[in-house]
Amino acid sequence: MATTSADTPTPAPAPEPRALARELGLTDDEYDRIVETLGRDPSTAELGTYSVMWSEHCSYKSSKIYLKTLPTEGSRILVGPGENAGVVDVGDGLAVTFKIESHNHPSFVEPFQGAATGVGGIIRDILTMGARPIALMDPLRFGDPTSPKTRWVVDGVVRGIGHYGNSIGVPTVGGEVVFDPCYQGNPLVNVLCVGVLPADRIQLAKAERPGDVAVLIGQRTGRDGIGGASVLASAEFSEHGVDEAKRPNVQVGDPFAGKQLIECCLELYAADLLSGIQDMGAAGIACSTSEMASAAGLGMHVDLDDVILREASMDAWEILCSESQERMLALVGPDHLDEVLAICRRWGIDATPIGTVVEGDRLVFDRHGERVHDAPAASLAHDGPTYTRPVADWVHPHAGIDVDADAAAAYDRTRDLAADAMAVLTSPNIAPPAWVTDQYDSIVGHGTVQGIGGDAAVLRIEDRNRRGIAIATDGNGRWCALDPVEGARRVVAEAARNVACTGALPVAATNCLNFGSPEVPEVMGQFRDVIAGMSHACTALDTPITGGNVSFYNQTADTAIHPTPVVGVLGVHPDVTQSTPATFAAPRHAVLLVGAPTRAGLAGSEWDWVCNQRIAGALDPIDLALERRLHRFLNIARTEGILASAHDVSTGGLVTALVEACGDGLGVTCQLPTHLPEHQIWFSEAPGRVVVSAPDARAVDALAREHDLDVRPIGMTTAARRLVGGSLDLDLDAVAAAQAAVLPALLGP
């Protein structure tokens, strides 16, 4: 350290602006663009806001050219992409808002708080639309479950989700738990939230008029989470793992403060006191102010001295970019300000006027009487860089292997069908994830009609009637690694099929797109193709995309995750008390396979992964027109009451679907079709098929034929706890015991 002759330390020189910009992740071209926009060198505060707002996480600069091609309009869509969450009309004056987001990188750096604040963040996105959050779903993906690192990550993530969701009083009603080595250095923690609101009381993140007061509502601002989501989500990890210096970038959540914030905001909405509101998630004050001002073509003037701080020594850029949790920015007409502040006080919530909406387009921040930031709001929020990244076609090295022919040859020689069935059923991707889900409260709030364990969650959305919704999430990185276009089609179709199995009609979708580095041409090829497949499927199934999230840089050194689009699909139920369960209801019911004819379908299957330790093969094209007819069949069958149960055939094939449909009290005896080898019948993951049970097979057969669907009786439910068919005779109690031991043995203490 340099010193004076009196040994008085002299401060280190401030970094040169361009060098500081590089440290913050801005490229030289981006820095030059900022200089051109401002007509001068940026201040430190301005560099801070541009670095977070132009990050991949906030700006979608590598993905927006593809996202624009997704279908986003439909007869039920009230709000599409661009707001905090999409909003869907469900009838009777009610609307539902839902969205899925990622908190992948923070959850690897600090699993408990990373996952907990992911839950808190998506809840606030839903709250910001004017809705009461009513349910969560958590699609999770981890690496090798035998690895100590994976066990540490899983433990923290699951505890974090349970802690925040349980404490704030929003039930976790479903999701996925998937293990694959590709996620070893980059686990995926995706979180979906759904909420309900009056259709005529949607709140928007938009400044309405000059003179409105910007009020910061919620927790005090601190250094925790500075650049958390925006910085961590826009950087890949090194081969040496997590940089310990990144841990302060992870936000810290308080679910009890979050609960107070929910109730306070809902009272403000009911009293119609707000002109606009925005969650302070990624990029904090910088994001909420710039987005709200830019959306209206207005400006905002904020005095940072009015922001209540937890640490008085914070610099201006730290205040602007802090991602401290449980905070909202509300815009309030001056005549409503006193009432807003009084309601916040009654809920024990800090509420502080910090600025004003102004004419013009400038986003201005002052600190200690000095102007520290003066930039066009749109340049931060909506006019950032857009990149057309180099793209290369992605071809999986094992896509040309004929998995079905390999399997036929193997079973002709030495394969043991029963052993393979048990290997599939006790895969950590198939075994019931009770070790995880038992840590979640799935019924708090009294709206859960069908929760964890069903094809989709079914939720009552209002006490005074039976109207409700069904919602499911699905993703399959193996399918998308083999064929991004076809894999994405299948993922959308599976999520929609799961919703339809409950008897609901799928009407809308949200997505969380998890990929490696966008700077790798093959990754961008995967992304382009996944969007193309998703667009095709959503159009064909009439489930427009209402919003979502892109998570790039899920990559460690040169190793990227599988392309993993996770899709959430929403369906509408006119009467949730009549929803179709996933499990058989009684003995001596007919069991039928309805939909597409069973065909070869071992490519990318759980069987090939578990039994051969590989991902290989070509995916057969899905028939989306048939999928749409299957939805109608399942919806009408529920209305007419002819089905006792419905469960789709997907990961793990028919053997998995039947074991799951038997639940914990019944069995099934099967008469297998003869047009395929037995291993194909049991393990094929060919899409478009649903196992149904019914007291009257003739009614099911007639309705299926009306919808031009293949229908094949395959067995009868029994009171005996066995699955018997072909070469298989499985003791289902023994199967259940073996499955129940899988995750505790891998993940428990």
N, C-alpha and C positions, 0 to 999 in steps of 0.2 A: 504494500500500500504506500502511495506517495504521501509524504508528510512535509509540513513547513518547518522552518528552523526552530519553531517552538513546539515541534512534535504534535501539532494539531492536525488530525486527519483531514485530508481534502477529499471531497466526493469524487467517485469515479465518473469519468465523462459519460454523458448520455450517448447511447448508440446512435450512429448516423441513421436517418430515417429508412433508407433503403436496406441497410443491414438489419434493422429492427423488423422491417416488413418480412424479410426472409426468415428471421427467427419465428415469426408468427405464422408462417406457412404460406405467405403470399409470394407469387412468382414475380420476377422483374417486370413482365408484361402487365401483370395486374397492378403493380405499384405505379407504373407509368400511366395506366388508365385512371387511377385515383388522382394522380397529379393533374392530369388533363381535366378531370371532372371538377376539381377544386380550384384549378388555376394557380396552385402553389403546392409546396410540400405539405403533407398531412401532419397534424399534431399526433402525439402519442395516443391520445384518446381516439382520434379518428382512425389511426392504424388498428387500434384494438377493435373498433366496431366493424370496420371493413373486413378484418381477418376472420371474425366469427360469422358475419353475415354472408361473406363470399366463400365460406367453407363448403365442402361437398354436402355436409349434413343439412345446412340451412338453405343453400342456393340451388341444389339439384343441377349444378352446372354441367355435369356429364350425362345426366339422364333425361333432362326435360324435353329434349328433341324427340325422344322415344315415348315418354309418358303422354305426350299430346295425342298420340295415335290410339289411346285406349278409349273405349266407349264410356261416356260419362252421363248420358241423358236417358231418362226413362219416365214413364207416366207417374211413378211414385216418388221420383227424386225431387225433393224440395231444395236441397243444398248439395252441390257436388264438390269436386276438388277446389282447393283454394282457401277454404276456411279451416278452422281447427278440426272439424270432423264433418262427415256427410250426414244429411238428414233425410229420412224416408217417411213418407205418409203411410200410416198403417190403419187409417180409418177412424171414425167416431171422434174426429177432432184431435186425435193423438198423433204424435210423430215419435220416431226413434232415431237416435243419432249413434253412430258407431264408427270406430276407427282402430287400426292396429299400428303400433310403432315398435321400434327396436331400442334396446339398451344393451347392445352386445358388448362393445368395448369397455364401458364402465363396469359391466358385470364380470369381466375377466380380471380387470385391475383390482376391484374391490367387490367381491360377489354379493355380500349382504346388502350394502347400501346401493350398489349398482342396480340390483334387481328391485329393491324397495322403491327407489326413486323412479325407476321405470314405471312401476305401478302407479305411483303418485302422479307422474307426469301425464299418463294417458287418462287418468281419472279427471285431471283438471282440463284436458282438451275437451272431454265430454261435458263437464260442468260449464265451460266457457260458452257452449252453444245454447245454454239455458236449460239444460236437462239435469235431472237427478240421475247420477250413475247407479245402475242396478245390477251389473254383473261384469265379471272379468273372465278372460280366458288367457292361458299362458302356454303358447307353443314354445317348447324348449329343445335345444339340441346341444349335446355334449360329446366329448371325445371318448377315448377308451375308458370304459367304466372300471377297469382293473387298475387304472393309473391313480396314484395318490393325488396328483394334481387335479384330475377330474373329480375325485371324491371331495376334495376341498372346495372346488367351484360349485358342484352340485349342492353340497351342504349349505353354503352361503346363499346361493341363489334361491333355493327352496325356502330357507328360513326368512329371507328378505321378502319374498312374495307373500308368504303366510303372515309375517309380522305386519306388513303395511295393509294388505287387503283385509285381514281379520280385524285389525284395530280400527280401521276407518269404517268398517261395517258394510263393505261391498263384497258379495260372495264371489268366490272363484268357482266357476261352474264347468270348466272343461279346458281343453288344450291338448298338447302332445308332449311326450317325453321320448326323444330319439337319441341313440348313441351311434356315432360313426367316427372313425379315426380322423376324418378330414376336419372335424370341429375341435381337435385336441388343443390347438393354439388359438382358436377363435370360436368359443361357444356362442350360440345364438339365444338371446333372451328377448323374445317377441311378446308383446302384451296387447291384448284387445280389450276394449271397454265398450259397453253399450249403456245408453241412458234413455230416459223417456221424458217427453215434454209436451205441452200443448202445441199443436201445429201452428198456431198464430202467435207464438211467443218466442220465436227463434232469435237468439242474440248473435250479433255479428261483430267481427273484429275490424271495425271501421270508424274513423272519426267522422261525425256527421256535420258538425258546424263549428266555425271559429267561436271562441269564447268558452267552449266546454272545458271543464277542469279535469286534468289527469290526476287520478287518485290511486296511489299505491296501497293495495289492500293485502294484508297478510303478514307473513314473517318479516323480521328485520333482515337487512342485506349484509352478507358477510363474504369472506374470501372463499368459503367452500364452493366448489363447483365452478370456479372461474374457467370458462372455456370448456366445461366438462363434456357435454354432449357434442358440441361443435368441433372441439379440438380432437377428442379421443375418437370420434366417429369418422374423422377424416384422415386418420393415420394408421398405417399397418404396424404390427408388432415385429420386432427383430427376432432372429432365431434364438436369442438368449432369453426371450420371455418378456416379462413386464418390467418397464423402467419404473423403479420405486418412486421416482420424482413425479410420476403421473398420478399417484394416489390422491393428492390434494385436488386434482381435477374432478374427482367423483363427488357428486352432490350428497348431502346428508338430509334425510327426510324425517318428518315428524307427523305420523298419521293422525294423531289427536288434534294437532293444529289443522291438518287437512280436513278433518271432519267438521271442525268449527267453520272453516272456510266454505265448505259445501252448504251448510245450513244458512250461513250469512248471505251468500250469493243468491240462493234460492229465494230468500225473503226479499232481497233487492229486486230480483226479476219479477216476483209476484206483485210488488208495488209499482212496477214500471218506472223505476227511478234512474235507469242507466241509458246513455246514448250508445254505448259500445263497451266491449270488454275483451281483453286478451290475456291468456295465460302467459306467465313469465317462465317459459321453459328454456330451451336452448337459446343462448345469447342474451337472456335476461332483459334488462331495460332497453338495450340497443335494439333487440328484435321487436318487442311489443310496441315501442314508440314508432319505429320506422315503418313497420307493417301497417299499423292503424292509420298513420298519417298518409302514407303512400296510397293506400286503398281508396282514399277519398280525394286524392290530389291536393292535400293540404299540408301544412307544416305543424311543428310542435316546438314549444319552448319550455325547457325543463331546467330548474335550478337544483343541481345535485346536492346542495347543502340541505335541502328539505328531505332527502332520503334518509330514513332512520337506519343507522349502521350498528352492527354488532361490534365492529372494530373501527375506532375513530380514525386510524391512520391510513385508511384505504385511499388509494389514488383514484382519480377520476375514471381512468380506463377500467380499473377493477370494479368500481361501482356499476359502470355501464355493462360490463360483460359477466358479472357475477350470475351464477345460476342457482343461487340459494332458493330453496324449495318453498312451496305453499304460498306463492305470491301471485297476484293478479293486478293488471292495470285496467281500471275502469274510467270511462269518460262520463262526466256528470254535468248536466246543466247547472249553472250557478244557483238557480232557484231551488234545486234539489239537494245541494251540497250538504246543508245542515242535517237533513233527514238521513242521507246516506251515512254520514259520520256517526249519527246517533245509533243507527241499526248496527253498525260495525262495533261500536262500543258495547252494545248490549250483548253481542256474541263474543266479547273479549278479543276482538280482532283489531290490530293496529290499522289505521286508515289515515293516510297523509296526503294532502294535496301537494303535488310536486311540480306541476306545470300546467300549460294551457295550449289548446289547439289554436293555431294562428293561420291567417291568410298566407298565401305563398306556398312554397314547397320545401322550405328549409327545416332541417332537424337540428335544433340549437340546444347545446348544453352549457350551462355556466357552473363554475365551482370557485368558491371564495372570491366572488366578484370578477372573475376572469372568464372570458369565453374560451372553452377548451375544445369545442366541437361545433362546426357549422358546415353542414353538407346537405345536398338534396336527399330527402327521405327515399325517393324512388331509386336512387343510385345504390342504396343499401339493400332495400327490400325486394325490388322487382326488376331492376335493370342491371343486375350483376352479370358477370361473364357467362357465356354459353359456349360449351366446347363440343365440337364434333370430333370425338376421339378416333384414332385409328382403330379399325375393326378388321378382325380376321375370323374366318369361319372356324368354329370349334367342332372337331371330330374326336369322339372318345376312342382311345386306342383299342378298346375291346368291343366296340359297337358291331363289328362284323362277325362276331362269334355266334354260331347257331346254338344257343343255350338249350333249346328244346330238343334238338337232335342229340346233343351231348347227354342230356338227361335220359332220353330213351335208351341210348346205348348203355349207360351206366346201370339202369334198372334191369336191363336184359342180363347183366352180369351179376353184380354183387350188392347193389344198393338195397338197404333195409328200409322199407317204407315207414314202418312204425317208428324206427329210430329217428328218421328224418322228421316225421311229424312231431315227435317230442322235442327235437332240436329247434324246430320252428316255434313251437308253442312256448318254449322256455327261453327264447331269445329275449334279451332285455328290451327290445323294441316291440315285443308282442305281449309279454307277461304284464298283467295288470299293474299299473304304477302306484299301488296303494301306499307304498313307502313315501312317495312324494305327495300324493293328493290328500292323504289323511292329515297332512299338516295345514291344509286349507279349510276354511269355513265355507261350505258350499250352499248353505241354506239361510244365512243371516239375511234379514229383510223380508222373508216369507214370500218371495216371488218365484222361487225355484220349483218348477213342476217336475222337470227331469233334468238331472245334473250330470255330474261326473259318471262316466261309464256308458252313457247312451251314445247313439250316433251323433246327436246334436243336443245342445242344451235347449230346454223349453222353458220359457219364462212368462209368467203372468205380468202384465204391464200396468194394470190398474185394478184396484180392489172391487170397483163397482160392477165390473163385467168380466167375462171370460176371455176377452180378447188377449192375445199374446203373440210371442215371436219364438222362432227357433233360430239358433245360431251355431255355426260350426267353423272350426279352423282346420286346414289341411295343408300339408306340404310334403314333397318327396324329392330330396336332393339327388337320389340315385337315378330316378327317372329323368330328371332334368340334366344330369351329367351325361347320360346316354344320348338324349335327344331333347334339347331345350324347348323346341317348338311343341313336340308331342307331349313331353313331360309336363309343360305348363298347361296344355289343354286338359290333361288328365287330372292335374291338381285342382283346377277350377271345377271340373266335373265332379270330382269326389266330394269336395266341400258342399256343392249344391245337392248332390245325391244324398249326403248325410242329412241335410236339412229336410229334403223331400221324404226321407224314410220316416220322419215323425208325423208326416201328413201335411206339413206346411208347404206353401208355395214359395220357392226362392225368388227374391225380387231385387237384390242388390249385393254388391261385394266390396270388400276393401282388401288392400294387399300390403305386404311387407316384403320387399325385394332384397334378399341378402346375397351379396356377391363379393368376389375378390377385388383386386385393384382395378379401377377403370383405366389405369395407364397401361394395362396389358391388353393388347388387341384381341386375344382370344376371349378374355373376360367380357369385353364389350360385345363380342360376337354372341356369347351366351346371353347377355342382357338383351340385345336386339331381338334374338330369337324367342326368348321367354316372353317378351312383350308382345311379339307377333302371335304366339300361341295363346296367350292370355286374352288378347283382344278378340281373336277368333272365337274362343270358347264363351267369353262373356256376352258377345253379340248373339251367338247362337242360342244361349240359354236365357237371354234377356235378364242378365244380372249385371247392370252397368257398374263401373268402378266409381265409388263415391269419395275416394281419397285413400291415403296410405302413406308409405314411407319407403325410402331407398336407403339401404345400408351398404355402402361400398367399403373397401379396404379390410374386408374380413380375410386377411391373408397374413401369414407369417413367413418372412423371407420370400422364397419363390413358391410357397405352397399356399394355394387358395382353397377355400371351402368349395364343396359342390355348389353350383348355382341353385339357390334355395328360395324360390318364391313361396311365401306362406300366404294363403288366401283365406279370408273370413267371408262367409256367405250368410246373409240374413234372409229369413223366411217369415211370412205372416201366417198366424193361426187365428181364425175367427173364434175358436173355442179350444183352449188349451186342455180342458178336462177330457177332451176326446182325442188327444194326441196318441200316436201309435208308439208303443214301447219297442225297445230293441230286443228284448228277451222273450222267449216262449212263455205262454201264459198258463198252459194246462196240458196234461197228457192227452194222447189220442187226437191231437190236431194234425192236419196234413201240413207237410213242409214242402214248399215249392221254390224253384229257382226261376225268377222272372226278370226279363230284360233282354240282354244280348245272349246269343248262344255261347256256351262255354267253348273256348278255343285255346290253342297254345298261347301261353302267356307267362313264361318263366323269365323273360328278359327283365333285368333290374329287380328281380323278386327277392323277398326275404329268404326264400328257400335257397337261391343261388348264393346269397351273401353268407348265410349261416352254414350251409353244407359245403360250399366250394370256396368261400372266402374271396369272392370276386364280384365285380359289377360288370355285366356284359350283356350283349344281345341287342336286337333291334325291336323297338316298341311298335306293336301293331297300331294303326290309326284308330282313334276312338270315333264312334258314331254319335255325334252330338245331337243329331235330329232324334235318334232313338233315346238319348238321355232326356231330351225334353218330353218325349212321350211317356217315359218312365215317371217323370215328375208328376204329370197329369194323372197317370194311373194311381200313384200312391196318394195323391191328394183326394181323388174321388173315392178311392177305397176307404180312406179315413172317414170321409163324409157319409158313406153308405154303411160304415161299420162292419165291413166284411173281413178285415184283417185283425188277427190277434197280436201280430208282431211284424216288424220289418227291420232288416239289418243288412247293410251293404257288404258285398264281397270286395275286399281291397287288400291291404298289406297282410301277407300270410296266407291268402287264398281261402278256399272254401272250408278247409279244416279249421282254420282260425275263426271264420265267421260262425260256423256251427257250434264250436266250443263256447264262444262268447254268447251266442243266442240261447244256449242251454242254461246260462246263469248259474245259480248255486243250488237249483232244486230239481232240474229235469235232465233228461237225456234224449237221444235221437237215434233212430234206426234208419239207415239210408239204403235205397236201391239206386246204384250208380248208373248213369248213362253209359253206353258201350262204345260211343263213337271216338273216344279219346283214351290214351293210356291212363292208368289210374293215377300216376303221379301228377299228370296234368290236371286231372279233375280236382285233386286235393290242393295243389299248390299254385295253380295258375292265378295270376293277378290281372287277367284280362278285364277291362272295365265294363260298366254298364249292366251289372248284375246285382240283384237283391234277393236275399233269402227271406221268404215270408212264411208265416204260419196262419192257419185259418181253420175254423171248425167245418167249413164247407168249401172243399177244393173246387167245386164246379163254379161257384160264384167268382172266385179268383180267376179261374181259367177263362171264363166268358169275358170278364172285364179286361184282362190282359190281351186277349185276341182283338177286342174292340180297338185297342191302342196299338195294334200291330207289333206286339211284343212276343218274344219267345217265352213259353211257359212250360215248365217241366216238373212234374211231381217227383220229388227225390226222397221222400221218407215220411216218417211219423214220429211225433214227440212221444216220449215214454216217461214213466215214473222212475224207471231204473236209471241210475247215474252212469250211463255208458254211451259212448259214440260208437256205433257198430255199422260198418259198411265196407264192402269190398274186402281188402286185406287188413283193414283197421278194426281193432276192438280196443278202445281206450277207456280205462276206468277214469271217469271225469273227476271224482274226488281226489284220486292220485294226481291227475293233471293239475287240479287247482292247488294242491299242496305244493307241488313242484314249482308252479308258477309263483305262488306267494313267497317262496324262499329266494327268488332270483335277485330282486333289487336289494333286500336287506343284506344278503350275502355279499353283494358287490359294493354297496354304498354305506351300510350300517357301521356302527362303531366296532 
